[in-house]
Protein backbone atom coordinates (compact mmCIF):
# COMPACT_ATOMS: atom_id res chain seq x y z
CA UNK A 1 0.00 0.00 0.00
CA UNK A 2 1.61 3.22 -1.09
CA UNK A 3 3.55 4.07 -4.22
CA UNK A 4 7.33 3.92 -4.30
CA UNK A 5 7.77 7.68 -3.86
CA UNK A 6 5.43 8.04 -0.86
CA UNK A 7 6.37 8.28 2.79
CA UNK A 8 4.25 8.86 5.88
CA UNK A 9 4.22 12.41 7.15
CA UNK A 10 2.23 14.33 9.73
CA UNK A 11 -1.33 13.17 10.46
CA UNK A 12 -0.74 10.02 8.44
CA UNK A 13 -0.66 11.86 5.10
CA UNK A 14 1.92 10.80 2.50
CA UNK A 15 4.61 13.37 1.98
CA UNK A 16 6.95 11.80 -0.57
CA UNK A 17 5.08 12.49 -3.81
CA UNK A 18 3.27 15.58 -2.43
CA UNK A 19 -0.08 14.30 -3.72
CA UNK A 20 -1.57 13.80 -0.23
CA UNK A 21 -3.14 10.47 -1.09
CA UNK A 22 -4.59 11.48 -4.46
CA UNK A 23 -1.92 10.16 -6.83
CA UNK A 24 -3.08 8.80 -10.17
CA UNK A 25 -2.23 5.20 -9.35
CA UNK A 26 -4.36 5.34 -6.17
CA UNK A 27 -1.61 3.38 -4.47
CA UNK A 28 -1.74 5.41 -1.23
CA UNK A 29 -5.25 4.20 -0.38
CA UNK A 30 -6.62 1.10 1.31
CA UNK A 31 -8.13 -1.65 -0.85
CA UNK A 32 -6.88 0.04 -3.99
CA UNK A 33 -7.82 -1.26 -7.46
CA UNK A 34 -5.53 -0.77 -10.44
CA UNK A 35 -7.40 0.48 -13.52
CA UNK A 36 -5.77 -1.59 -16.25
CA UNK A 37 -8.39 -0.40 -18.78
CA UNK A 38 -7.54 3.29 -18.44
CA UNK A 39 -5.34 3.42 -21.58
CA UNK A 40 -7.70 1.38 -23.76
CA UNK A 41 -10.35 2.96 -25.96
CA UNK A 42 -13.87 1.56 -26.28
CA UNK A 43 -15.38 0.39 -29.57
CA UNK A 44 -17.09 3.06 -31.62
CA UNK A 45 -20.67 1.86 -31.03
CA UNK A 46 -20.29 1.55 -27.23
CA UNK A 47 -20.93 4.26 -24.66
CA UNK A 48 -18.76 4.44 -21.50
CA UNK A 49 -20.22 3.19 -18.25
CA UNK A 50 -21.48 6.32 -16.51
CA UNK A 51 -20.70 5.30 -12.92
CA UNK A 52 -17.71 5.76 -10.64
CA UNK A 53 -16.37 4.22 -7.46
CA UNK A 54 -15.81 6.64 -4.57
CA UNK A 55 -13.76 5.94 -1.46
CA UNK A 56 -14.45 7.37 1.98
CA UNK A 57 -12.64 6.94 5.29
CA UNK A 58 -10.78 3.68 5.99
CA UNK A 59 -11.58 1.93 2.73
CA UNK A 60 -15.38 2.41 2.81
CA UNK A 61 -16.42 2.49 -0.83
CA UNK A 62 -19.64 3.00 -2.73
CA UNK A 63 -20.77 3.35 -6.35
CA UNK A 64 -22.37 6.54 -7.71
CA UNK A 65 -23.84 7.59 -11.02
CA UNK A 66 -22.73 10.69 -12.88
CA UNK A 67 -25.91 12.27 -14.30
CA UNK A 68 -24.24 15.60 -15.13
CA UNK A 69 -21.47 13.87 -17.12
CA UNK A 70 -18.78 15.62 -15.11
CA UNK A 71 -15.29 14.80 -16.33
CA UNK A 72 -13.82 12.73 -13.50
CA UNK A 73 -10.51 10.94 -13.03
CA UNK A 74 -8.88 8.97 -10.25
CA UNK A 75 -8.05 11.21 -7.30
CA UNK A 76 -10.76 13.84 -7.80
CA UNK A 77 -12.59 14.99 -4.67
CA UNK A 78 -16.35 14.96 -5.27
CA UNK A 79 -19.54 15.77 -3.38
CA UNK A 80 -21.91 12.80 -3.37
CA UNK A 81 -25.50 12.21 -2.37
CA UNK A 82 -26.08 11.16 1.24
CA UNK A 83 -28.92 10.88 3.71
CA UNK A 84 -29.19 13.61 4.87
CA UNK A 85 -27.08 16.25 3.11
CA UNK A 86 -24.01 15.36 1.10
CA UNK A 87 -20.75 13.54 1.68
CA UNK A 88 -17.19 14.12 0.43
CA UNK A 89 -15.13 11.33 -1.09
CA UNK A 90 -12.30 10.56 -3.50
CA UNK A 91 -12.81 8.91 -6.88
CA UNK A 92 -10.90 5.61 -7.01
CA UNK A 93 -12.20 3.98 -10.21
CA UNK A 94 -13.91 5.05 -13.43
CA UNK A 95 -14.96 3.45 -16.70
CA UNK A 96 -15.80 -0.14 -17.54
CA UNK A 97 -13.90 -1.56 -14.59
CA UNK A 98 -16.62 -0.13 -12.31
CA UNK A 99 -19.12 -2.47 -13.96
CA UNK A 100 -16.80 -5.40 -13.23
CA UNK A 101 -16.45 -4.36 -9.59
CA UNK A 102 -20.22 -4.11 -9.18
CA UNK A 103 -20.69 -7.63 -10.54
CA UNK A 104 -17.94 -8.89 -8.26
CA UNK A 105 -19.77 -7.44 -5.24
CA UNK A 106 -23.08 -8.90 -6.51
CA UNK A 107 -24.68 -5.55 -7.26
CA UNK A 108 -27.00 -5.01 -10.17
CA UNK A 109 -25.23 -2.79 -12.74
CA UNK A 110 -28.31 -0.56 -13.23
CA UNK A 111 -27.17 3.04 -13.03
CA UNK A 112 -30.62 4.50 -12.28
CA UNK A 113 -30.74 2.93 -8.82
CA UNK A 114 -27.37 4.33 -7.71
CA UNK A 115 -27.00 7.57 -5.72
CA UNK A 116 -25.65 10.45 -7.75
CA UNK A 117 -22.65 12.74 -7.73
CA UNK A 118 -23.51 16.39 -7.31
CA UNK A 119 -20.30 18.11 -8.38
CA UNK A 120 -16.59 18.32 -7.86
CA UNK A 121 -15.89 19.48 -4.34
CA UNK A 122 -15.19 23.18 -3.93
CA UNK A 123 -12.60 24.61 -1.59
CA UNK A 124 -15.32 25.39 0.96
CA UNK A 125 -16.48 21.75 0.90
CA UNK A 126 -12.92 20.51 1.42
CA UNK A 127 -12.35 22.92 4.34
CA UNK A 128 -15.51 21.75 6.12
CA UNK A 129 -14.56 18.12 5.41
CA UNK A 130 -11.07 18.55 6.89
CA UNK A 131 -12.51 20.35 9.91
CA UNK A 132 -14.86 17.45 10.60
CA UNK A 133 -12.07 14.91 10.15
CA UNK A 134 -9.93 16.70 12.73
CA UNK A 135 -12.72 16.43 15.32
CA UNK A 136 -13.08 12.65 15.03
CA UNK A 137 -10.35 11.71 17.54
CA UNK A 138 -11.76 13.90 20.33
CA UNK A 139 -15.29 12.69 19.61
CA UNK A 140 -14.12 9.08 19.85
CA UNK A 141 -12.56 9.67 23.29
CA UNK A 142 -15.68 11.41 24.62
CA UNK A 143 -17.99 8.70 23.24
CA UNK A 144 -15.94 5.98 24.95
CA UNK A 145 -16.19 7.84 28.26
CA UNK A 146 -19.96 8.11 27.88
CA UNK A 147 -20.26 4.38 27.06
CA UNK A 148 -18.15 3.46 30.11
CA UNK A 149 -20.25 5.71 32.33
CA UNK A 150 -23.39 3.91 31.16
CA UNK A 151 -21.74 0.52 31.80
CA UNK A 152 -22.19 -0.80 28.24
CA UNK A 153 -20.14 -3.85 27.22
CA UNK A 154 -19.02 -2.44 23.87
CA UNK A 155 -15.95 -0.92 22.26
CA UNK A 156 -16.22 2.11 20.00
CA UNK A 157 -13.37 1.49 17.58
CA UNK A 158 -13.84 4.26 15.01
CA UNK A 159 -15.79 7.46 14.35
CA UNK A 160 -16.57 8.87 10.91
CA UNK A 161 -18.08 12.30 10.26
CA UNK A 162 -20.09 12.92 7.11
CA UNK A 163 -18.55 15.42 4.72
CA UNK A 164 -20.95 18.23 5.61
CA UNK A 165 -20.93 17.43 9.35
CA UNK A 166 -24.66 16.62 9.52
CA UNK A 167 -24.15 13.02 10.73
CA UNK A 168 -21.68 10.97 12.74
CA UNK A 169 -21.24 7.20 12.32
CA UNK A 170 -19.94 5.28 15.34
CA UNK A 171 -18.44 1.85 14.59
CA UNK A 172 -18.43 -0.50 17.57
CA UNK A 173 -17.75 -4.14 18.42
CA UNK A 174 -19.55 -6.18 21.07
CA UNK A 175 -19.75 -9.86 21.92
CA UNK A 176 -23.40 -9.65 22.98
CA UNK A 177 -26.42 -7.56 22.11
CA UNK A 178 -26.14 -3.99 23.46
CA UNK A 179 -29.02 -1.65 24.30
CA UNK A 180 -27.57 1.70 23.26
CA UNK A 181 -30.78 3.79 23.19
CA UNK A 182 -29.65 5.93 26.11
CA UNK A 183 -26.18 6.16 24.56
CA UNK A 184 -27.62 7.67 21.36
CA UNK A 185 -29.49 10.30 23.37
CA UNK A 186 -26.38 11.25 25.32
CA UNK A 187 -24.23 11.40 22.17
CA UNK A 188 -26.78 13.55 20.33
CA UNK A 189 -26.93 15.90 23.30
CA UNK A 190 -23.14 16.09 23.55
CA UNK A 191 -22.32 16.60 19.85
CA UNK A 192 -25.56 18.22 18.57
CA UNK A 193 -25.74 16.14 15.41
CA UNK A 194 -27.42 13.06 14.02
CA UNK A 195 -26.04 9.78 15.41
CA UNK A 196 -25.78 6.43 13.61
CA UNK A 197 -24.47 3.26 15.23
CA UNK A 198 -22.93 0.43 13.14
CA UNK A 199 -21.79 -2.84 14.61
CA UNK A 200 -18.81 -4.47 12.88
CA UNK A 201 -17.03 -7.76 13.45
CA UNK A 202 -13.58 -8.11 14.92
CA UNK A 203 -12.08 -8.79 11.49
CA UNK A 204 -13.75 -5.68 10.05
CA UNK A 205 -12.44 -3.68 12.98
CA UNK A 206 -8.86 -4.78 12.27
CA UNK A 207 -9.39 -3.94 8.59
CA UNK A 208 -10.49 -0.41 9.43
CA UNK A 209 -7.72 0.28 11.93
CA UNK A 210 -4.91 -1.45 9.99
CA UNK A 211 -1.55 -2.52 11.35
CA UNK A 212 1.48 -4.75 10.77
CA UNK A 213 1.15 -8.53 10.89
CA UNK A 214 3.58 -11.10 12.24
CA UNK A 215 4.98 -11.51 8.70
CA UNK A 216 6.22 -7.91 8.74
CA UNK A 217 3.79 -6.70 6.08
CA UNK A 218 0.58 -4.70 6.36
CA UNK A 219 -2.56 -6.60 7.22
CA UNK A 220 -4.20 -8.33 4.26
CA UNK A 221 -7.66 -7.24 5.40
CA UNK A 222 -6.67 -3.56 5.26
CA UNK A 223 -4.85 -3.68 1.91
CA UNK A 224 -6.47 -6.12 -0.54
CA UNK A 225 -8.68 -8.71 1.21
CA UNK A 226 -12.39 -7.94 0.90
CA UNK A 227 -14.18 -11.20 1.77
CA UNK A 228 -13.66 -12.74 5.20
CA UNK A 229 -14.03 -16.51 5.08
CA UNK A 230 -14.33 -18.66 8.16
CA UNK A 231 -11.05 -20.14 9.40
CA UNK A 232 -11.04 -23.37 11.45
CA UNK A 233 -8.37 -25.00 13.55
CA UNK A 234 -8.47 -27.93 11.12
CA UNK A 235 -6.61 -25.72 8.64
CA UNK A 236 -3.71 -25.57 11.08
CA UNK A 237 -3.85 -29.33 11.66
CA UNK A 238 -3.69 -30.12 7.97
CA UNK A 239 -0.62 -27.89 7.64
CA UNK A 240 0.97 -29.48 10.75
CA UNK A 241 1.17 -26.23 12.65
CA UNK A 242 1.36 -26.08 16.42
CA UNK A 243 -2.05 -25.30 17.89
CA UNK A 244 -0.80 -22.29 19.79
CA UNK A 245 -3.52 -19.61 19.92
CA UNK A 246 -0.97 -16.84 20.41
CA UNK A 247 0.75 -17.70 17.13
CA UNK A 248 -2.35 -18.59 15.10
CA UNK A 249 -4.42 -15.55 16.10
CA UNK A 250 -4.14 -12.22 14.34
CA UNK A 251 -4.61 -8.71 15.66
CA UNK A 252 -8.39 -9.18 15.56
CA UNK A 253 -8.16 -12.05 18.06
CA UNK A 254 -9.43 -14.56 15.50
CA UNK A 255 -7.53 -17.14 13.49
CA UNK A 256 -5.36 -15.63 10.77
CA UNK A 257 -6.90 -15.43 7.31
CA UNK A 258 -3.62 -16.57 5.76
CA UNK A 259 -4.20 -20.08 7.11
CA UNK A 260 -6.59 -20.61 4.20
CA UNK A 261 -4.17 -19.46 1.49
CA UNK A 262 -2.23 -22.75 1.10
CA UNK A 263 -4.87 -25.08 2.54
CA UNK A 264 -6.00 -26.38 -0.86
CA UNK A 265 -2.43 -27.30 -1.80
CA UNK A 266 -1.97 -29.25 1.43
CA UNK A 267 -5.30 -31.05 1.00
CA UNK A 268 -4.33 -32.05 -2.53
CA UNK A 269 -0.97 -33.39 -1.33
CA UNK A 270 -2.55 -35.31 1.56
CA UNK A 271 -4.79 -37.30 -0.79
CA UNK A 272 -1.91 -39.74 -1.40
CA UNK A 273 -1.20 -40.17 2.31
CA UNK A 274 -3.08 -42.65 4.50
CA UNK A 275 -4.66 -41.36 7.68
CA UNK A 276 -2.25 -40.68 10.49
CA UNK A 277 -4.27 -42.74 12.99
CA UNK A 278 -3.89 -45.92 10.88
CA UNK A 279 -1.99 -48.89 12.32
CA UNK A 280 0.10 -51.26 10.23
CA UNK A 281 -0.08 -54.97 11.01
CA UNK A 282 3.20 -56.86 10.59
CA UNK A 283 4.52 -60.19 11.76
CA UNK A 284 6.87 -58.34 14.05
CA UNK A 285 4.01 -56.40 15.63
CA UNK A 286 1.69 -53.48 15.10
CA UNK A 287 3.11 -50.11 14.16
CA UNK A 288 1.61 -46.64 14.38
CA UNK A 289 2.52 -43.33 12.71
CA UNK A 290 4.78 -40.91 14.53
CA UNK A 291 5.51 -38.19 11.97
CA UNK A 292 4.57 -37.10 8.44
CA UNK A 293 6.58 -34.97 5.99
CA UNK A 294 4.21 -33.75 3.29
CA UNK A 295 6.85 -32.09 1.13
CA UNK A 296 9.19 -35.09 0.94
CA UNK A 297 6.41 -37.70 0.89
CA UNK A 298 7.76 -39.59 3.90
CA UNK A 299 6.19 -41.17 6.96
CA UNK A 300 7.77 -42.45 10.17
CA UNK A 301 6.39 -45.52 11.94
CA UNK A 302 7.40 -47.30 15.13
CA UNK A 303 6.40 -50.61 16.72
CA UNK A 304 4.23 -50.50 19.79
CA UNK A 305 6.93 -52.29 21.72
CA UNK A 306 9.70 -50.00 20.40
CA UNK A 307 8.30 -46.48 20.47
CA UNK A 308 11.74 -44.86 20.47
CA UNK A 309 12.84 -46.51 17.22
CA UNK A 310 11.36 -44.78 14.16
CA UNK A 311 11.43 -46.23 10.67
CA UNK A 312 11.38 -43.87 7.70
CA UNK A 313 9.19 -45.05 4.82
CA UNK A 314 7.89 -43.62 1.57
CA UNK A 315 4.16 -43.12 1.08
CA UNK A 316 4.00 -45.66 -1.75
CA UNK A 317 5.52 -48.37 0.47
CA UNK A 318 3.11 -47.53 3.29
CA UNK A 319 0.18 -47.83 0.91
CA UNK A 320 1.41 -51.33 -0.06
CA UNK A 321 1.27 -52.45 3.56
CA UNK A 322 -2.18 -50.89 3.96
CA UNK A 323 -3.40 -52.80 0.89
CA UNK A 324 -2.08 -56.07 2.37
CA UNK A 325 -3.81 -55.38 5.68
CA UNK A 326 -7.11 -54.76 3.91
CA UNK A 327 -6.82 -58.22 2.31
CA UNK A 328 -6.29 -59.75 5.75
CA UNK A 329 -2.56 -60.35 5.25
CA UNK A 330 0.34 -59.15 7.36
CA UNK A 331 3.57 -57.67 6.15
CA UNK A 332 6.81 -59.32 7.23
CA UNK A 333 8.29 -56.26 8.92
CA UNK A 334 8.82 -52.57 8.38
CA UNK A 335 12.51 -53.07 7.74
CA UNK A 336 11.75 -54.98 4.53
CA UNK A 337 9.98 -51.93 3.08
CA UNK A 338 12.70 -49.46 3.91
CA UNK A 339 14.86 -48.43 0.97
CA UNK A 340 18.47 -47.51 1.59
CA UNK A 341 19.20 -44.09 0.16
CA UNK A 342 22.56 -42.59 -0.51
CA UNK A 343 22.41 -38.88 0.20
CA UNK A 344 25.09 -36.78 -1.51
CA UNK A 345 27.32 -34.86 0.83
CA UNK A 346 26.40 -31.23 0.83
CA UNK A 347 28.65 -28.49 1.99
CA UNK A 348 27.09 -26.45 4.72
CA UNK A 349 29.13 -23.42 3.74
CA UNK A 350 30.37 -22.30 0.35
CA UNK A 351 33.17 -19.82 -0.11
CA UNK A 352 31.39 -17.31 -2.29
CA UNK A 353 33.40 -14.18 -1.57
CA UNK A 354 36.74 -15.80 -0.89
CA UNK A 355 36.97 -14.71 2.74
CA UNK A 356 36.36 -17.96 4.59
CA UNK A 357 39.57 -17.80 6.66
CA UNK A 358 39.02 -16.66 10.22
CA UNK A 359 42.70 -15.80 10.64
CA UNK A 360 43.01 -13.69 7.53
CA UNK A 361 43.48 -10.56 9.64
CA UNK A 362 46.31 -12.16 11.67
CA UNK A 363 48.74 -12.60 8.79
CA UNK A 364 50.45 -9.19 9.08
CA UNK A 365 51.07 -9.88 12.77
CA UNK A 366 52.73 -13.21 11.97
CA UNK A 367 55.17 -11.51 9.58
CA UNK A 368 56.20 -9.02 12.26
CA UNK A 369 56.88 -11.83 14.70
CA UNK A 370 59.13 -13.57 12.20
CA UNK A 371 61.15 -10.41 11.67
CA UNK A 372 61.55 -9.96 15.41
CA UNK A 373 62.72 -13.53 15.77
CA UNK A 374 65.32 -13.02 13.03
CA UNK A 375 66.68 -9.89 14.79
CA UNK A 376 66.89 -11.74 18.09
CA UNK A 377 68.78 -14.58 16.43
CA UNK A 378 71.31 -12.15 14.97
CA UNK A 379 71.86 -10.53 18.38
CA UNK A 380 72.42 -13.89 20.08
CA UNK A 381 74.86 -14.96 17.37
CA UNK A 382 76.94 -11.79 17.73
CA UNK A 383 76.97 -12.15 21.51
CA UNK A 384 78.17 -15.74 21.21
CA UNK A 385 81.00 -14.69 18.89
CA UNK A 386 82.12 -12.02 21.30
CA UNK A 387 82.27 -14.43 24.21
CA UNK A 388 84.18 -17.03 22.18
CA UNK A 389 87.91 -16.87 21.39
CA UNK A 390 87.48 -15.60 17.91
CA UNK A 391 86.20 -12.20 18.96
CA UNK A 392 86.82 -9.11 16.91
CA UNK A 393 89.31 -6.35 17.79
CA UNK A 394 87.77 -3.87 20.20
CA UNK A 395 87.19 -0.36 19.07
CA UNK A 396 89.08 2.72 20.38
CA UNK A 397 86.59 3.47 23.15
CA UNK A 398 86.67 -0.15 24.32
CA UNK A 399 90.53 -0.09 24.36
CA UNK A 400 90.52 2.84 26.81
CA UNK A 401 88.04 1.06 29.08
CA UNK A 402 90.19 -2.07 29.13
CA UNK A 403 93.34 -0.08 29.97
CA UNK A 404 91.63 1.63 32.90
CA UNK A 405 90.38 -1.72 34.20
CA UNK A 406 93.91 -3.22 34.05
CA UNK A 407 95.40 -0.21 35.88
CA UNK A 408 92.86 -0.51 38.68
CA UNK A 409 93.59 -4.23 39.05
CA UNK A 410 97.35 -3.59 39.22
CA UNK A 411 96.91 -0.90 41.88
CA UNK A 412 94.85 -3.23 44.05
CA UNK A 413 97.39 -5.99 43.72
CA UNK A 414 100.22 -3.60 44.72
VENPEBEL-V30374 format. One record per backbone hydrogen bond with DSSP energy under -0.5 kcal/mol. CO is the residue of the C=O (numbers start at 0). NH is the residue of the N-H. E is the energy in kcal/mol with one decimal. If there is no record, write none. Layout:
{{CO NH E} {CO NH E}}
This chain:
{{2 5 -1.5} {6 14 -3.5} {6 15 -0.7} {8 11 -1.2} {9 12 -1.7} {12 8 -2.4} {13 19 -0.5} {18 21 -1.1} {22 25 -1.5} {25 28 -0.9} {26 1 -3.4} {28 31 -0.7} {33 35 -1.4} {34 37 -1.0} {36 39 -1.2} {42 45 -1.4} {47 49 -0.5} {48 50 -1.7} {48 94 -0.5} {49 65 -1.5} {50 94 -0.6} {51 63 -2.4} {52 91 -2.9} {52 92 -1.3} {53 61 -2.0} {54 89 -2.4} {55 58 -0.8} {56 59 -1.5} {59 55 -3.7} {61 53 -2.8} {62 114 -0.5} {63 51 -2.6} {64 66 -0.6} {64 116 -1.9} {65 68 -1.1} {69 71 -0.7} {72 75 -1.8} {75 77 -0.5} {75 90 -2.6} {76 120 -2.4} {77 79 -0.5} {77 88 -2.1} {78 117 -2.3} {78 118 -1.1} {79 86 -2.0} {84 81 -1.6} {85 163 -1.1} {86 79 -3.0} {88 77 -2.3} {89 54 -3.3} {90 74 -2.7} {92 52 -2.5} {93 96 -0.6} {94 97 -1.4} {94 98 -0.5} {95 99 -1.3} {96 100 -2.0} {97 101 -2.1} {98 102 -1.9} {99 103 -2.0} {100 104 -1.7} {101 106 -3.1} {102 105 -1.3} {107 109 -1.3} {108 110 -0.6} {109 112 -0.7} {110 113 -1.5} {114 64 -2.7} {115 80 -2.1} {115 117 -0.5} {118 78 -2.8} {121 125 -2.1} {122 126 -2.1} {123 127 -2.2} {124 128 -2.2} {125 129 -2.6} {126 130 -2.0} {127 131 -2.2} {128 132 -2.1} {129 133 -1.8} {130 134 -0.7} {131 134 -0.7} {131 135 -0.5} {132 135 -0.9} {134 138 -2.1} {135 139 -2.1} {136 140 -1.8} {137 141 -2.2} {138 142 -2.5} {139 143 -2.0} {140 144 -1.8} {141 145 -2.1} {142 146 -2.3} {143 147 -2.3} {144 148 -2.0} {145 149 -1.6} {146 150 -0.5} {146 151 -2.1} {147 150 -0.6} {151 153 -1.7} {154 156 -0.9} {154 172 -2.2} {157 170 -2.6} {159 168 -2.9} {161 164 -1.7} {165 193 -1.1} {166 161 -2.6} {167 169 -0.5} {167 195 -2.1} {168 159 -2.4} {168 170 -0.6} {169 171 -0.5} {169 197 -2.8} {170 156 -1.6} {170 157 -1.5} {171 199 -2.3} {172 154 -2.3} {177 179 -1.0} {179 183 -2.0} {180 184 -1.5} {181 185 -2.3} {182 186 -2.6} {183 187 -2.5} {184 188 -2.0} {185 189 -1.9} {186 190 -2.5} {187 191 -1.6} {193 167 -2.4} {195 169 -3.1} {197 171 -2.2} {200 204 -1.9} {201 205 -1.9} {202 206 -1.9} {203 207 -1.9} {204 208 -2.3} {205 209 -2.7} {210 218 -1.8} {212 215 -1.6} {216 212 -2.9} {218 221 -0.6} {218 222 -0.6} {219 222 -0.9} {219 223 -2.1} {219 224 -3.0} {226 228 -0.8} {231 234 -1.1} {231 235 -0.6} {232 236 -1.7} {233 237 -2.6} {234 238 -1.2} {235 240 -2.7} {236 239 -1.4} {241 243 -2.5} {242 244 -0.7} {243 246 -1.0} {243 247 -2.2} {244 248 -1.5} {247 255 -2.4} {249 252 -1.3} {253 249 -2.8} {255 258 -1.3} {256 259 -1.6} {257 260 -0.8} {257 261 -0.6} {261 265 -1.8} {262 266 -2.5} {263 267 -2.1} {264 268 -1.9} {265 269 -2.2} {267 270 -0.7} {268 271 -0.9} {269 272 -0.6} {274 277 -1.4} {275 288 -0.6} {277 288 -0.7} {279 281 -0.6} {279 286 -2.4} {280 330 -1.8} {281 284 -0.6} {284 281 -1.0} {285 303 -2.2} {286 279 -2.6} {287 301 -1.8} {290 299 -2.5} {291 293 -0.6} {292 296 -1.2} {292 297 -1.7} {296 314 -1.5} {297 292 -2.6} {298 312 -2.9} {299 289 -3.3} {299 290 -1.2} {300 310 -3.0} {301 287 -2.0} {305 302 -0.5} {305 308 -1.0} {307 309 -0.7} {309 311 -0.5} {310 300 -2.1} {312 298 -2.9} {313 317 -1.9} {314 318 -2.4} {315 319 -1.3} {316 320 -1.5} {317 321 -2.3} {318 322 -2.2} {319 323 -1.9} {320 324 -2.3} {321 325 -1.8} {322 326 -1.2} {323 328 -2.5} {324 327 -1.0} {330 282 -2.5} {331 283 -0.7} {333 336 -1.3} {334 337 -0.9} {340 342 -0.7} {349 351 -1.5} {356 359 -0.9} {358 361 -1.2} {361 365 -1.6} {362 366 -1.8} {363 367 -1.6} {364 368 -1.8} {365 369 -2.0} {366 370 -2.0} {367 371 -2.2} {368 372 -2.4} {369 373 -2.2} {370 374 -2.1} {371 375 -2.3} {372 376 -2.3} {373 377 -2.0} {374 378 -2.0} {375 379 -2.3} {376 380 -2.3} {377 381 -2.2} {378 382 -2.1} {379 383 -2.3} {380 384 -1.9} {381 385 -1.8} {382 386 -1.9} {383 387 -1.5} {388 390 -1.2} {394 398 -2.0} {395 399 -1.7} {396 400 -1.6} {397 401 -2.3} {398 402 -2.2} {399 403 -2.2} {400 404 -2.0} {401 405 -2.3} {402 406 -2.3} {403 407 -2.1} {404 408 -2.2} {405 409 -2.4} {406 410 -2.4} {407 411 -2.0} {408 412 -2.2} {409 413 -2.2}}
